[in-house]
Amino acid sequence: MTQPHARPADTYSPLYFLASLGAGGLTVTFFMYLMFWVPHQGRPVPIFEDIMAAFTTGSLPMQIAIAAAMTGIAVFAFINVNSLIWNFSALAKFKQTPAYGALRDSNGETTLLAAPLAAAMTVNGMFIVGLVFVPGLWGIVEYLFPMALLAFLGLGIWALRTIGDFLGRVLTSGGVFDVTAHNSFAQLLPAFALAMVGVGLAAPAAMSTHPTTVGTSMVLSTFFGIAAVIYTVVAAITAFNSMLHHGTAREAGPTLMVVVPIMTVLAILLLRQDHALHATYGVHSTAGETMVFLARLLTVQVVFLLLGMLVLRRQGYFTDYVTGPNTSPGSYALVCLGVALSVMLHFFINKGLAGAGVIDKFGTAYWALTAVALASQFLMVWLVLRLNRQHFDRRATPQAVPAE
């Protein structure tokens, strides 16, 4: 059914928070240029002063990379925040409709976890914006870490309460969970939200020099990281069983690869904790151990990418929902997958292969592998712009169909 001058996004689903999440993820992909190409001696991350020094004294390719990174961060951070504000406004209106009550009584209740997930990404993105554009921020950063911990803890409590509402309903009342509609990995969204909160909570551990801040960050991020792992395992096993019986829900096909961003987020969480163990507690891991650790998580991602792409191609998902006339808010999950792969590749190449001496940093092999990460990033930039046009342009078009 079509409506003239209507937007698919006017038929609201909480999954539209993934549009904000994807833009926030692209902000991180541009920060990877600065993280691994700009020297930042004595600090775990580059700051405004490091970036300006590299731009002033660096070669032309370095200047181009910095300019591209700063532009990309600014543009997609704006899209991220703008989309988040729109989603909260649309969600408030959606809560006044009968459709919201129906959602709360269905398997789709877990789509509400997209809100704290996107909000946590925005907090992470704003910290990146501060590092890149605010002079002198590092001088007061120790005062910001406790506020960051409180912000992420608040988001974590919000996520846990939402998960509790869902689990409390389905685990205490028999027959309310539709197992036949559990034939996707859509129920892994709560795990993704918990992991995103966890990685935010781990940031002070990697950057603070205050033992109390580091210790608090380590404990809180461990709780949410482990909770995410437990939820992922349970939800994935039960969902796979349903998929074997009923096939994969067509519109929820992209969720088959949600393990990819979960692995990237957990990898960064653990790398931040590892840095804290080294810098604050004197526990040292070798470059080879880091390489193997990242290789294992990357392998998990590749396996689920292959599985997901196989199913999506067999179902004709891309020709219908990406390049075709149909729309589904779940399509924005594809952005998270490409972003997560790009970020993980940057870490694997720099912290893993180059860090262990397997390849030379800035050598031929380095740039050949980095080109894969950049290709994934650029494809996601195109996909965000494409999906935004599909879902938010006012024109006669099929209505969006909320994914379970």
C-alpha positions as CSV (number, residue, x, y, z in Angstrom):
1,M,0.0,0.0,0.0
2,T,1.3,3.5,-0.8
3,Q,0.5,6.9,0.4
4,P,1.2,10.1,-1.7
5,H,3.8,12.4,0.0
6,A,4.2,10.0,2.9
7,R,7.5,8.7,4.2
8,P,8.1,5.1,5.0
9,A,9.5,6.3,8.3
10,D,6.1,7.7,9.2
11,T,5.1,4.1,10.0
12,Y,7.3,4.1,13.0
13,S,9.4,1.3,14.5
14,P,12.0,1.6,17.3
15,L,14.4,-0.1,14.8
16,Y,14.8,3.4,13.3
17,F,17.1,4.1,16.2
18,L,19.5,1.9,14.1
19,A,19.7,4.9,11.6
20,S,21.3,6.9,14.4
21,L,23.5,4.0,15.5
22,G,24.8,3.5,12.0
23,A,25.8,7.2,11.6
24,G,27.5,7.1,15.0
25,G,29.4,4.0,13.9
26,L,30.6,5.8,10.8
27,T,31.9,8.6,13.1
28,V,34.1,5.9,14.7
29,T,35.4,4.6,11.3
30,F,36.7,8.1,10.5
31,F,38.3,8.4,13.9
32,M,40.3,5.2,13.1
33,Y,42.3,7.3,10.6
34,L,43.4,9.5,13.5
35,M,43.8,6.7,16.0
36,F,46.2,4.7,13.9
37,W,47.9,7.2,11.6
38,V,48.4,10.3,13.8
39,P,51.3,10.0,16.4
40,H,50.1,10.5,20.0
41,Q,53.0,9.6,22.2
42,G,52.1,9.2,25.9
43,R,48.4,9.0,25.3
44,P,46.1,6.1,24.4
45,V,44.1,8.3,21.9
46,P,45.0,11.3,19.7
47,I,43.7,14.7,20.8
48,F,43.2,18.0,19.1
49,E,46.8,19.1,19.7
50,D,48.2,15.9,18.3
51,I,46.0,16.2,15.2
52,M,46.9,19.8,14.6
53,A,50.6,19.0,15.0
54,A,50.4,16.2,12.5
55,F,48.5,18.3,10.1
56,T,51.0,21.2,10.3
57,T,54.1,19.1,9.9
58,G,52.8,16.1,8.0
59,S,53.0,15.2,4.3
60,L,50.2,15.9,1.9
61,P,48.7,12.4,2.2
62,M,48.6,12.9,6.0
63,Q,46.9,16.2,5.7
64,I,44.3,14.8,3.3
65,A,43.6,11.9,5.7
66,I,43.2,14.3,8.6
67,A,40.9,16.6,6.7
68,A,38.8,13.6,5.5
69,A,38.7,12.2,9.1
70,M,37.6,15.5,10.7
71,T,35.0,16.2,8.0
72,G,33.6,12.7,8.3
73,I,33.4,12.9,12.0
74,A,31.7,16.2,12.0
75,V,29.1,15.2,9.3
76,F,28.2,11.8,10.7
77,A,28.2,13.0,14.3
78,F,25.6,15.6,13.2
79,I,23.5,13.0,11.4
80,N,23.8,10.7,14.5
81,V,22.5,13.3,16.9
82,N,19.8,14.6,14.5
83,S,18.5,11.1,14.0
84,L,18.6,10.3,17.7
85,I,16.5,13.4,18.5
86,W,14.0,12.6,15.7
87,N,13.7,9.0,17.0
88,F,13.0,10.1,20.6
89,S,10.3,12.5,19.3
90,A,8.8,9.8,17.1
91,L,8.9,7.2,19.9
92,A,7.1,9.5,22.2
93,K,4.3,9.8,19.7
94,F,4.4,6.1,19.0
95,K,3.8,5.3,22.6
96,Q,0.4,7.0,22.4
97,T,-0.8,4.6,19.7
98,P,-2.4,1.1,20.0
99,A,0.6,-0.2,17.9
100,Y,2.9,0.4,20.9
101,G,0.7,-1.7,23.2
102,A,0.8,-4.5,20.6
103,L,4.5,-4.2,20.4
104,R,4.9,-4.5,24.1
105,D,2.9,-7.8,24.0
106,S,4.9,-9.4,21.2
107,N,8.4,-10.7,20.5
108,G,9.1,-7.2,19.0
109,E,9.3,-5.7,22.5
110,T,13.0,-6.2,22.4
111,T,13.3,-3.6,19.6
112,L,12.9,-1.0,22.3
113,L,16.5,-1.8,23.2
114,A,17.5,0.0,20.1
115,A,17.0,3.3,22.0
116,P,19.6,2.8,24.8
117,L,21.9,1.2,22.2
118,A,21.8,4.3,20.0
119,A,22.0,6.6,22.9
120,A,25.2,4.8,24.2
121,M,26.7,5.1,20.7
122,T,26.0,8.9,20.7
123,V,27.7,9.3,24.0
124,N,30.8,7.5,22.6
125,G,30.6,9.6,19.5
126,M,30.4,12.9,21.4
127,F,33.6,11.9,23.3
128,I,35.3,11.4,19.9
129,V,34.0,14.9,18.8
130,G,35.5,16.3,22.0
131,L,38.9,14.7,21.5
132,V,39.1,15.9,17.9
133,F,37.7,19.4,18.0
134,V,38.1,20.7,21.6
135,P,41.5,22.2,22.5
136,G,42.8,21.5,26.0
137,L,40.2,18.8,26.7
138,W,42.8,16.3,27.9
139,G,43.7,18.7,30.7
140,I,40.3,18.2,32.3
141,V,39.6,14.7,31.1
142,E,39.9,13.1,34.6
143,Y,37.0,15.2,35.7
144,L,34.9,14.0,32.8
145,F,35.4,10.3,33.4
146,P,33.2,10.0,36.5
147,M,30.4,11.8,34.6
148,A,30.9,9.4,31.7
149,L,30.7,6.5,34.0
150,L,27.4,7.8,35.5
151,A,26.0,8.5,32.0
152,F,26.7,5.0,30.7
153,L,25.6,3.4,34.0
154,G,22.3,5.2,33.6
155,L,21.9,3.9,30.1
156,G,22.8,0.4,31.3
157,I,20.1,0.6,34.0
158,W,17.6,1.7,31.3
159,A,18.6,-1.3,29.1
160,L,18.4,-3.7,32.0
161,R,15.0,-2.5,33.1
162,T,13.7,-2.9,29.5
163,I,15.2,-6.3,29.3
164,G,13.6,-7.1,32.6
165,D,10.2,-6.1,31.4
166,F,10.5,-8.4,28.5
167,L,11.9,-11.4,30.3
168,G,9.6,-10.9,33.2
169,R,6.7,-11.2,30.9
170,V,7.7,-14.1,28.7
171,L,9.3,-16.2,31.5
172,T,6.4,-15.9,33.9
173,S,3.5,-16.3,31.5
174,G,3.5,-19.4,29.4
175,G,2.7,-19.1,25.7
176,V,3.3,-15.4,25.3
177,F,6.6,-15.8,23.4
178,D,6.0,-16.8,19.8
179,V,8.7,-19.3,19.0
180,T,7.7,-19.5,15.4
181,A,8.5,-15.7,15.1
182,H,11.9,-16.3,16.8
183,N,13.5,-17.4,13.5
184,S,16.1,-14.7,13.3
185,F,18.8,-13.1,15.5
186,A,16.5,-10.1,16.2
187,Q,16.5,-11.2,19.9
188,L,20.2,-10.4,20.1
189,L,19.5,-6.7,20.1
190,P,19.5,-6.6,23.9
191,A,22.9,-8.2,23.9
192,F,24.2,-5.5,21.5
193,A,22.8,-2.8,23.8
194,L,24.5,-4.3,26.8
195,A,27.8,-4.6,24.9
196,M,27.6,-1.0,23.8
197,V,27.1,0.2,27.3
198,G,30.0,-2.0,28.4
199,V,32.5,-0.6,25.9
200,G,31.5,3.0,27.0
201,L,32.1,2.0,30.6
202,A,35.5,0.6,29.7
203,A,36.8,3.8,28.2
204,P,37.9,5.5,31.5
205,A,39.9,2.3,32.3
206,A,42.0,2.8,29.2
207,M,42.5,6.5,29.6
208,S,42.4,7.4,33.2
209,T,45.4,7.4,35.6
210,H,43.3,7.5,38.7
211,P,43.2,4.0,40.3
212,T,39.6,4.4,41.6
213,T,38.3,5.5,38.3
214,V,40.2,2.7,36.5
215,G,39.0,0.1,39.0
216,T,35.3,1.2,38.8
217,S,35.5,1.3,35.0
218,M,36.9,-2.2,34.9
219,V,34.3,-3.7,37.2
220,L,31.3,-2.1,35.6
221,S,32.4,-2.8,32.1
222,T,33.1,-6.4,33.0
223,F,29.5,-6.8,34.3
224,F,27.9,-5.5,31.1
225,G,30.4,-7.3,28.8
226,I,29.7,-10.7,30.5
227,A,26.0,-10.0,30.5
228,A,26.1,-9.4,26.8
229,V,28.0,-12.6,26.2
230,I,25.5,-14.7,28.2
231,Y,22.5,-13.1,26.4
232,T,24.1,-13.6,23.0
233,V,24.7,-17.3,23.6
234,V,21.2,-18.0,24.9
235,A,19.4,-16.0,22.3
236,A,21.5,-17.2,19.4
237,I,21.0,-20.9,20.3
238,T,17.2,-20.7,20.7
239,A,16.9,-18.5,17.6
240,F,19.0,-21.0,15.5
241,N,16.7,-23.8,16.6
242,S,13.7,-21.8,15.4
243,M,15.4,-21.0,12.1
244,L,16.1,-24.6,11.4
245,H,12.4,-25.4,11.9
246,H,10.8,-22.4,10.2
247,G,13.5,-20.8,8.0
248,T,14.8,-17.3,8.5
249,A,12.3,-14.4,8.7
250,R,12.9,-12.6,5.5
251,E,12.8,-9.0,6.7
252,A,14.9,-9.8,9.7
253,G,17.6,-11.5,7.6
254,P,20.3,-8.8,8.4
255,T,20.1,-9.8,12.1
256,L,21.9,-13.0,11.2
257,M,25.0,-10.9,11.2
258,V,24.4,-8.9,14.4
259,V,27.1,-11.0,16.0
260,V,29.6,-9.0,13.9
261,P,29.1,-5.6,15.7
262,I,28.8,-7.4,19.0
263,M,32.2,-8.9,18.5
264,T,33.8,-5.6,17.5
265,V,32.3,-3.8,20.6
266,L,33.5,-6.6,22.9
267,A,36.9,-6.6,21.3
268,I,37.3,-2.9,22.0
269,L,36.0,-3.4,25.5
270,L,38.6,-6.1,26.2
271,L,41.4,-4.1,24.5
272,R,40.6,-1.2,26.8
273,Q,40.7,-3.4,29.8
274,D,44.0,-4.9,28.7
275,H,45.5,-1.5,28.4
276,A,44.3,-0.7,31.9
277,L,45.8,-3.9,33.3
278,H,49.1,-2.9,31.7
279,A,49.2,0.8,32.6
280,T,47.6,0.7,36.1
281,Y,48.1,-2.8,37.4
282,G,51.4,-4.0,35.7
283,V,49.8,-6.9,34.0
284,H,51.4,-7.3,30.5
285,S,50.2,-9.2,27.5
286,T,52.3,-9.7,24.4
287,A,51.7,-8.3,20.9
288,G,51.4,-11.9,19.7
289,E,48.6,-12.6,22.2
290,T,46.8,-9.5,21.0
291,M,47.1,-10.6,17.4
292,V,45.7,-14.1,18.1
293,F,42.9,-12.7,20.2
294,L,41.8,-10.3,17.4
295,A,42.2,-13.0,14.8
296,R,39.8,-15.3,16.8
297,L,37.1,-12.6,17.0
298,L,37.5,-11.7,13.4
299,T,37.1,-15.3,12.5
300,V,33.7,-15.4,14.3
301,Q,32.7,-12.3,12.4
302,V,33.7,-13.7,9.0
303,V,31.7,-17.0,9.7
304,F,28.5,-15.1,10.6
305,L,29.0,-12.7,7.6
306,L,29.3,-15.7,5.3
307,L,26.2,-17.2,6.8
308,G,24.2,-14.0,6.7
309,M,25.2,-13.1,3.1
310,L,24.3,-16.6,2.0
311,V,20.8,-16.3,3.4
312,L,20.2,-12.7,2.2
313,R,21.3,-13.5,-1.3
314,R,19.1,-16.6,-1.4
315,Q,16.1,-14.6,-0.2
316,G,16.8,-11.7,-2.6
317,Y,16.9,-9.2,0.3
318,F,19.2,-6.6,-1.3
319,T,17.2,-6.4,-4.5
320,D,14.0,-5.9,-2.6
321,Y,15.0,-3.8,0.5
322,V,18.2,-2.0,-0.5
323,T,18.2,-1.3,-4.2
324,G,14.5,-2.2,-4.8
325,P,11.2,-0.5,-4.0
326,N,10.5,-2.1,-0.6
327,T,11.5,-0.7,2.7
328,S,12.1,-2.1,6.2
329,P,13.7,-0.3,9.1
330,G,15.7,-3.4,9.8
331,S,17.8,-2.6,6.7
332,Y,19.7,-0.1,8.9
333,A,21.2,-3.1,10.7
334,L,23.4,-3.7,7.5
335,V,25.2,-0.4,8.3
336,C,26.2,-1.7,11.7
337,L,27.7,-4.8,10.1
338,G,29.9,-2.9,7.6
339,V,31.0,-0.4,10.2
340,A,31.9,-3.1,12.7
341,L,33.9,-5.0,10.1
342,S,35.8,-1.9,9.1
343,V,36.7,-1.0,12.7
344,M,37.7,-4.5,13.6
345,L,40.0,-4.7,10.5
346,H,41.7,-1.4,11.6
347,F,42.4,-2.9,15.0
348,F,43.5,-6.3,13.6
349,I,45.8,-4.6,11.1
350,N,47.3,-2.1,13.5
351,K,47.2,-3.7,17.0
352,G,47.4,-7.2,15.7
353,L,49.5,-7.7,12.5
354,A,51.6,-4.5,12.6
355,G,51.9,-4.6,16.4
356,A,53.3,-8.2,16.3
357,G,55.6,-7.4,13.4
358,V,53.9,-9.6,10.9
359,I,53.6,-6.7,8.5
360,D,55.4,-3.3,8.3
361,K,53.2,-0.4,9.3
362,F,52.5,1.8,6.3
363,G,54.1,-0.9,4.0
364,T,52.5,-2.4,0.9
365,A,50.7,-5.3,2.8
366,Y,49.5,-2.8,5.4
367,W,47.8,-0.6,2.8
368,A,46.4,-3.5,0.8
369,L,44.6,-4.8,4.0
370,T,43.6,-1.3,5.0
371,A,42.0,-0.9,1.6
372,V,39.5,-3.6,2.6
373,A,38.6,-1.7,5.8
374,L,38.2,1.6,3.8
375,A,36.1,-0.2,1.1
376,S,33.7,-1.5,3.8
377,Q,33.5,2.1,5.3
378,F,32.8,3.8,2.0
379,L,30.2,1.2,1.2
380,M,28.4,2.0,4.5
381,V,28.6,5.7,3.8
382,W,26.7,5.0,0.5
383,L,24.3,2.7,2.3
384,V,23.4,5.3,5.0
385,L,22.7,7.9,2.3
386,R,20.7,5.4,0.3
387,L,18.6,4.2,3.2
388,N,17.9,7.7,4.4
389,R,16.6,8.7,1.0
390,Q,14.4,5.6,0.9
391,H,12.9,6.0,4.3
392,F,12.8,9.8,4.9
393,D,12.0,11.3,1.4
394,R,8.4,12.4,1.0
395,R,7.1,10.7,-2.0
396,A,4.7,8.0,-3.0
397,T,6.3,4.8,-1.8
398,P,5.5,1.5,-0.1
399,Q,5.0,1.9,3.7
400,A,7.7,0.6,5.9
401,V,7.1,-2.9,7.4
402,P,8.5,-3.2,10.9
403,A,10.8,-6.1,11.4
404,E,10.2,-8.5,14.3
